[in-house]
Amino acid sequence: MKKPPFGVLLVNLGTPTAPTPKAVREYLAEFLGDRRVVDAPRWLWWLVLHGVILRIRPRRVAKAYASVWREDGSPLMCISKDQQKALAKHLSNEYGQDIPVALAMTYGEPTMEQAGQQLRQAGAERLVILPLYPQNSSSTTAAVHDRYANALGPCPHIPASRWITDYHVYPLYIQALANSVREYWQAHGRGDRLMMSFHGIPERYEKKGDPYPRQCRATAAALAEELGLQDGEWICSFQSRFGREEWVKPYTDHTLIAWGKEGVGRVDVISPAFAADCLETLEELEVENRETFIHAGGKDYHYIPCLNDRPDHIAMMAALVNENAAGWTSN
């Protein structure tokens, strides 16, 4: 069998294996135990995590997962697998031979080691690594780098690798986002304002140099320009706060409350930081924040799905891979 010129490693955050307190507890222990995610002193954070958080949160979070769980599993996992298959098909058609694409999760399964074994068995000796985070953050993209480096520890042969660290204003990404908004508006009408809600990070992370908030704002501005929106018709906001410290602002929920009180009739919400719909979009954005807006006086709330496995999203991934695999078209 002819060796592939390269392989692709797709990486997303991860998900519990089931919507149960036990599975959620195992997942949160790994996720929140990562220094990249929570950078508090280890001894203190261990006490808080294992003494308080993992005793309280799993049951509540499991209920949230159960409300969005599909028959075939976690939405994030199912959509990520669809993306993996679609990208492999797209690239293989382009190159006229199989281009292996493996999926790994930073936390949980499939692990980086499992994905690496799959790529080695397919004969890939050079890798393009695509973390599915359009905006680069120490808590996401850097965590993937750490996990990948750890997985290589026992490997006798280190593959050549090229990293896609972000694609926050990549033209095909912005176009795909704009296409999804236009198509939604065509089917469901257009709201008074478009909210672009990104997952938040603590404010001090930005002060330390994390590029994520700046890149989120750049994505939002580029999308607004592509859609021809004027000032006052859109906003970049941040969701999913955790803990007591200040996070980057403006906050999504606070903004929705203010808009509801102002009498904004309809708001459309999109979450460009997520490559696949997951708990934070399907439960927090689509359900919780809808209730927040309506309770504050708003009348109509529409959530625009993530890009998921849309053809233009897969084509964008392929274009990114091709650019980063330049010179690897043959053995």
Buried (B, 14 or more C-beta within 10 A) or exposed (E): EEEBBBBBBBBBBBBBBBBBBEBBBBBBBBBBBBEBBBBEEEEEBEEBBEEEBBEEBBEEBBEBBEEBBEEEBBBBBBBBBBBBBBBBBBBBEEBEEBBBBBBBBBBBBBBBBBBBBBBBEBBBBBBBBBBBBBBBBBBBBBBBBBBBEEBBEEEEEEBEBBBBBBBBBBEBBBBBBBBBBEEBBEEEEBBBBBBBBBBBBBBEBBEEEBBBBBBBBBBBBBBBEBBEBEEEBBBBBBBBBBEEEEBBEEBBBEBBBEBBEEEBEBBBBBBBBBBBBBBBBBBBBBBBBBEBBBEBBBEBBBBBBBBBBBEBBBBBBBBBBBEBBEEBEEE
